[in-house]
Amino acid sequence: MAKTGAVTLGEWIITYLLMLIPIVNLVLLVFWGFGGDANESKANWAKAKLILILVTSVLFLIMRNAMAGIIARMQ
């Protein structure tokens, strides 16, 4: 059950510091978004962050493949 109420400034600072650690950030986003009893606002933020990571990754792959195709045609 998700907690309600405001997330404190200190909690957000710790959250953002934890997001700087590779791999750990993804594990924590999944945990906060879909498991555990994270605050409701933090759970929604984690879900939104995961969606943005997915969208950004897909766009990166599309652009990379498009650029690779353009470069391959030039040679």
C-alpha positions as CSV (number, residue, x, y, z in Angstrom):
1,M,0.0,0.0,0.0
2,A,1.5,3.3,-1.1
3,K,1.9,6.1,1.5
4,T,0.2,9.4,1.0
5,G,1.4,12.8,1.9
6,A,4.3,15.0,0.8
7,V,7.8,13.7,0.2
8,T,10.3,15.8,2.1
9,L,13.1,17.8,0.6
10,G,15.7,15.5,2.2
11,E,14.0,12.4,0.7
12,W,14.1,14.0,-2.8
13,I,17.8,14.9,-2.4
14,I,18.6,11.3,-1.4
15,T,16.5,10.0,-4.3
16,Y,18.3,12.2,-6.8
17,L,21.7,11.2,-5.4
18,L,20.7,7.5,-5.7
19,M,19.7,8.1,-9.3
20,L,23.3,9.0,-10.1
21,I,24.4,5.3,-9.5
22,P,24.2,3.2,-12.6
23,I,22.1,0.0,-12.5
24,V,21.0,0.8,-8.9
25,N,18.9,3.7,-10.3
26,L,16.9,1.3,-12.6
27,V,16.4,-1.2,-9.8
28,L,15.2,1.5,-7.4
29,L,12.9,3.0,-10.1
30,V,11.2,-0.4,-10.6
31,F,11.1,-1.0,-6.8
32,W,9.6,2.4,-6.1
33,G,7.2,2.3,-9.0
34,F,5.8,-1.2,-8.8
35,G,6.8,-2.7,-5.5
36,G,7.4,-1.7,-1.9
37,D,5.4,0.9,-0.1
38,A,6.9,4.1,-1.5
39,N,5.1,7.3,-1.2
40,E,2.4,7.7,-3.9
41,S,4.0,10.7,-5.5
42,K,7.4,9.0,-5.6
43,A,5.8,5.9,-7.1
44,N,4.2,8.0,-9.9
45,W,7.5,9.8,-10.4
46,A,9.4,6.5,-10.7
47,K,6.8,5.2,-13.3
48,A,7.1,8.4,-15.3
49,K,10.9,8.2,-15.2
50,L,10.9,4.6,-16.4
51,I,8.5,5.5,-19.3
52,L,10.8,8.4,-20.3
53,I,13.9,6.2,-20.2
54,L,12.1,3.7,-22.4
55,V,11.0,6.3,-24.9
56,T,14.4,7.9,-25.0
57,S,16.1,4.5,-25.5
58,V,13.8,3.7,-28.4
59,L,14.3,7.1,-30.1
60,F,18.1,6.7,-29.6
61,L,18.0,3.3,-31.4
62,I,15.9,4.6,-34.2
63,M,18.3,7.6,-34.7
64,R,21.4,5.5,-34.5
65,N,20.1,3.0,-37.1
66,A,19.1,5.9,-39.4
67,M,22.5,7.5,-39.1
68,A,24.2,4.1,-39.7
69,G,22.2,3.7,-42.8
70,I,23.0,7.1,-44.1
71,I,26.7,6.6,-43.4
72,A,26.7,3.2,-45.1
73,R,25.1,4.7,-48.3
74,M,27.8,7.3,-48.4
75,Q,30.7,4.8,-48.7
